[in-house]
Amino acid sequence: MKIFAALLLACQCAYAQHISFGALVGVPLTNKFDPSNGTEVFPNSVGFRTYSGHRSVYTAGLTVEFRLRSRLSIELDALYQRPKFDGYDASYTAITPTQRGARGFASSTSAGIWDFPLQIKYRIGDRALRPYLSTGGAVSRVTSVRQSIDCFDFISPCRFGGTFEESIDLRRRTVFGAIAAAGVQIAIPGMRMRVSPEFRYVHYGARQIIGRSVGLIRSSKDRALFLLAITF
């Protein structure tokens, strides 16, 4: 994070007259979780545990770009999304020789995740329609987690449950990744506004979320998304 801040400060001081700001909105093309669901049956069929992941519907944020030369610039984004996954855990206990009762819990977890990509962008051509390529790094940070747990017990009263600000499935709050992207910058005639549709791929070096049973649900290391930037 200190390196990112130093680069931005240097760019701002040297090229303050070539700064553009804007907004980003995007649609994830891949699921945040890999795999998105899975089930584990306990030995001797005494219970099971299952997870299901929900795809993030959107991501949105802000962008700032420091133009170094006509075709070369540095871009910093801040993107937010809130993925969600559900869990269900049940075990069976004998009540009578012919009857069994279930006990366990159902959980619903959501996490606020900020991504901070820093990229070098190279534009091709000098016309109103300018294709570009970019590459760089990204920091992904989990800032808030909310997990609600509802327990059930047909044998005795429930002993736990409620809403919590942490999750036992959160393994890392911060991970780092590498970016490759391609898009087209479109200048709007008569205006300073530019519209840039872009496809972006990010590969992270570690997983932020891993279910208690590894393999049932894990946050993906790979992320692909379509972004639309509007800058001035």
GIBEL-V252316 format. One line per field, one symbol per residue. ss: DSSP state (H for helix, E for strand, C for the rest). phi: phi as a letter, one per 30 degrees, with the letter a starting at -180 (. if undefined). burial: b if it has 9 or more other ideal C-beta (glycine too) atoms within 8 Angstrom, else e. Layout:
ss->???
phi->???
burial->???
This chain:
ss->CHHHHHHHHHHHHHCHHHEEEEEEEEEECCCCECCCEEEEECHHHCEEEEEEEECCCCEEEEEEEEECCCCEEEEEEEEEEEEEEEEEEEEEEEEECCEEEEEEEEEEEEEEEEEEEEEEEEECCCCCEEEEEEEEEEEEEEEEEEEEEEEEECCCCCCCCEEECCCCCECCCEEEEEEEEEEEEEECCCCCCEEEEEEEEEEECCCCEECCCCCCCEECCEEEEEEEEEEC
phi->.ddeddddddddddbddbcbbabbbabdcbddcbddbabbcdeihclabbbbccdddabalbbbbcddbeccacbbcbcbbbdbbcbbbbbcbdcbecbbccblacbbbbbdbccbdbbccbccibcdcbdbbbalbbccbdcabbbcbccbaccbddcakkcbcbbdcdcbdbbbbcbbbbabccddeibddbcbdbcbbbccdacdbbdecejdabdddcbbacbbcbbb
burial->eeebeebbeebbeebeebbbbbbbebebebbbbbbbbbbbebeeeebbbbbbbbbbebbbbbbbbbbbeeebbbbbbbbbbbbbbbbbbbbbbeeeeeeebbbbbbbbbbbbbbbbbbbbbbbeeeeebbbbbbbbbbbbbbeebbbbbebbbeeeeeeeeeebeebebbebeebbbbbebbbbbbeeeeeeebbbbbbbbbbbeebbbbbeeeebbbbbbbbbbbbbbbbe
